[in-house]
Structure formats: structure tokens, C-alpha cells
């Protein structure tokens, strides 16, 4: 096994172990594209893990700066993840500057940024998730279309909005609030946890806000999923599977917002596999 083969093996293992939702889509790709996407995921996962880590803020910012520097020296790196990313970028038109934007977004997490308006939240989502959509597009087989990058970006933003609604309780317990302040004020919501660690919603204002936010996220899915006809069958199936898993989560959140008050909502492995199978046979993301 060559060094680059080993580098890709390391990335594939990281993806299998940590990509609880994305792995169901990634494995639908042909082997070379799957390996490249695993490399991109492994680096994105590293960046995200730094942001969510337990180190003091200055040390996390320093670690992110080191990753940024590593991207500048990609060609000479001996780090297996960076080696695989470099090789993937030589095989496919991967927009490597997107990793810098991803680091920008994770720095917002580390410094505890809050969001006054939805437009400000979109800026954050574009950094931490729109970038991932654009990176994936670089690996996918697609026909040339100037709209493809925009669709990939918006689909990533849609997925991140779903994450935010699913993780309100967990984020609040970690001192993070992503819901825009103007939305909270508009619905009369003051986020709080009770003694058992569940979200407080005495009069249903939080539930109403979550439903409205879920409905808004749907318009981003509708726009982002216009990417599918531009992709080949395997790339389209991969994208449809990823989006389908998150749209099913969004469906459940919209139908019963209280489900996110005391737990982290997720689909079962069987449900995820079913979405992926339907995507592969061309039945779309639902």
C-alpha cells in the first residue's frame, strides 16, 4: 500500500466512524469520487472538532490557525488527511479556498458570536455548510451550469438550518444560540432550560418559532435541490440521500417541535438506509 493509499484509508475510516448522516450518501459514489469526498469530509471534520473541543478559546483559535497554515503548505504535507485532500484536489476541481471559509465559520463558534438577523445567520451557515456543498460539487460529476455552485451553496445552508433547529437544546447547554435574536423577539421567546435540562416553552411560543423556521428552511431546500438534474446518477443519488435524511428530520421537527426539547432527534440506521436506497434507484430525496 502506497502512502497516498494509506492516507485515503485513514480518511475513509474517519468518515465511516463519524459521518453518521453523510456516510449514507457518500457510499453511493463510485470508488474514486467516494475516496475524494471522504478526504474532504475528514478535513472538514477536523476543523469542526477543533471548534467543538474542550480547549480554552485561545488554543482552539491557534489550532484553527495551524489548519489554515497547513492548507497553504498542502503539497508538502505528510499529514495523511492533508495528503489525501491534496491528491483529491489534483484529480477534481475542488475549491480549496472553501476550507478557509469553513475555518472562518468555526471561528465564529469559538468566539461565541450571536446573530441579530436571519441574514447574519445565513452568513454563518454559508461558511460552515455552504462551503461543504461547494466542496462536494467539486468532486461530483456534473454538467457545466453557472447555477450549480449557487444551488450547492443553498442546499448546504438548508441542511445547516435543520441542524440548528435539531440542536437548540444541546447548543444552549453549551452556551451557544443560533436562532436570530429578531426571530426570538418576534415570537416572544427567551431560551432557557429547566432543571432537567429540557427546553422551556410554557405557552408554545418556542414551538411556533421552530415551525416557522422549518417552513423557511424548506424554501432553501427547494432551491438547493435544483442541483440534482445537473448531476450524474451516482452524484445525484449521493446528494439526494444526504438531503433526504435531513429533510425527513425537518419533517419530524415541523410536525412535533417538542421532540427537540429534551433529546437529539435522529433517524434510525434503517430509515437512513431506506432514504439512500430510494435515492439510488432514482426516487428522489423523499
N, C-alpha and C positions, 0 to 999 in steps of 0.2 A: 504494500500500500504506500503510495507516494504521500508527501507532506500535504499536498492540496486535497488528496482523497481523505486523509485523516481530518483535515480542517472541516471539510463538508460533513464528515461523520459526526464530529462534535456538534456542529450546528443542527444536524438532523435530530440528535439526541435531545438537545435543548428544546427544540420545537415539540417533539413528542411529549416531553415531560411537562412543559409549561404552557403551550398554546392550547388551552383547554377548548376554545371555540374555533380558532383559526385552523387548527390541525385538520379538522374535518374537511375544510375546503382545500388546504394545501395538498393533501394526499391525492386529490383528483387530477393534479397536473402531471404531465409527462416527467420522467425522472430528472432530466437536466434542469428544467424550469423549476421543478419541486426543490431540487437541491439549492438552486439560486435563491428561491424565496425563503427557504429555511435559513440561509446565511443572513439575509436581510432581517428576518424575524429575530434571529439570535442577537444581532447588534441592537435592534430596537428594544428587545427585552433587557439587555444590559443597561441601556440608558434609563429605561423605566424603573428598573430595580434600584438604581442609584437614587432616583427621586423618591422612591418609597422606603428607602433604607432607614436604619436607626442612627446613623452617624449624625453628629451635630451639623447644622446648616453650613458652616464654612467648609467642612470636609466634604460634604456632598457636592457643593459648588466646585470645589477643587477637583473632585473625581470627574465631574462633567467636563471640566476644562481639559482634563487629561484625555478623555474620549475625543473631544474636539481636536486636540493636537494629534491624536492617533489617526484621525481621518486625513489630516494633512500629510501624514507620512505613510499612507496606506500601502504604497508599492513596496516599501522596505520592511514592513511589519512581519514579525514572527508569531504574533498572536493568532491562533487558529481562526477565530471569528473574523478578524480583520483580513486575514489571508483569503478566506472564502468570499468575503464581501468584495475584495479587490478583484478576485477572479471572476465573480459574477458580473461585476461592472465592465469587465473586458469582453464578456460574452453577450451582454444585453445592455440596452440603453438606460441604465439605472441612473436616476437623477440624484447623485450622491449629495449635493447641497441640501437635499431634503433632510438628511440626518442632522445637519446644523440647525434647521428649523425645529426638528424634534427636540433637540437639546434646549433650544430657546423655550419651548413649551414646558419641559420638565423643570427648568429653572423657575418658571412661574409657580409651579407646585412647591418647590423647595422654599421659595421666599414667601409663600402663603398669600399670593395675590388673590384678591376678591374681584368680582365682576359686577359693575354697576348696571350695565345694559346687556341685552342679548347680543348685540353686535360685538361687544367686548368678549363675550363668551365664545362667539364664533371664531374670533381671532385665536383664542386658546385652542379650540377644537381643531382648527386648521393646522396648528403647529403639531399637536400630539397625535392627530388621527388623519387629517387630510394628507399629511406627508406620507403616511403609511399607504394610503390609497395610491398616491403618485408613484411611490417606490414599487408597489405591486404591479402597476401598469407597465413599468419599465421591463418587467420580466414576462408579462403576458404576451401572447401572440394576438395582435390586433391590427385591423386595417387603419391606415392613416386617416385621422379626422381631428381637426383642430379643437373639437369639443371634448375629446376623450379625457384630457387632463382635468378639465373642469368637472366632468362627471365623476371621475375617480376621487377628486378632492371632496366633492359634496357627499359622496357615499361614505367616505371616511368620517366626515363631520356628523352624518346621521348616526353612524354606529357609536360615536363618542357621546352624542346626546342620550342615546339609550343607556350607555354605561353610567352616565351621570344620574339618570333617574333611578336606575337599579341600585346605585351605591350611595344614595343620600345619607342613610343611617351610618354606614361604615365611614364615609368621608367626614361626617360631622363628628364622630367619635375620635377621629384623628385631627380635628381642628381645621378641616377644610370645608368650604362652602363654594359650590359651583353654580347653584341657581342664582340668576341675576337678581340683584337687590331690588330693582324696579318691579320684577315679577313677584317677588316676595311681598313687597309693599302693596302692589295692586290687589293681591288676594288676601292681604291681612295676615300673612304667615310670619311667625317668629320661630325659626327652627330650634327645637330643643329635644332632649332625650329624657325619658322618665328614669326612675331609679333602677329599672330592669334593663335599661339600655335601648329601649324602643322609642321610635319617633312619637312625639306628642301631636295629636290632632283632635282637639276636643270638639270642634264644630264643623269639621270636614273641609276647612279651607285648604289644607295641605293636599288632600285628595283632589280637590278641584284644580289646584295648580298643576299637579302631576298629570292629570288627564289633559289639560290644555297644552302642557309642554309635550306630551306624547303626540298629540294631534299635530303640533307644529313640526315635530321631528319627521312625521310622515311625508311632508312636502319635500324634505331633503332626501328621503329615500326615493320618492317618485322621480326626482331629477337625477339623482345619482345612478339609479338603475337603468337609465338610458344608455349607460355604458355597455350593457350586456350584448346588444346586437352588433357592437363593434368588435367583439372578441371572438376568437375561435371557440370551438365547442368545449375543449378542456378548460381553457381560461375562463370562459363564461360560466361553466359549471362550478369552478372554484369560487368565483365571485358570488354567484347565486347562492351557494351553500353558506358562505360567510354571512352574507346579507340576510339569508333566510333564517338563520339561527337567531340573529339579533332582532329581526322583525317579529319573530314569534315571542321573544322576550318582551318586546314593546307591546304586542297584543295583550299579553297577560298583565302587564303593568297598567295599561289603559283600562282593561276590564275590571281590575281589582287593585287599585293603588295601595291599599292597606297591606298587600303582600310584601312590600318592601320595607314596612315599618319595623320588623323585628328579625329579618333574615336576609341573606343574599340570594336573590332569586336566580335560578338557573334551570336549564333544560337537562333532562336525563341523557345519558350516553345514547340510549336507544332513540330518543327524539332527535338528537343531533345527527345520528347516522341516517335516520329516515329523511331528514332535510337534505343531507348530502346526496343520498341515493336518488331522490326525486330531481335534484339539480342536474345530476349526471345524465339522466335519461331525458332531460330537456323539458321537465315540467315546470321550470321556473323556480324562484326563490321561496314560494309559499308552500 
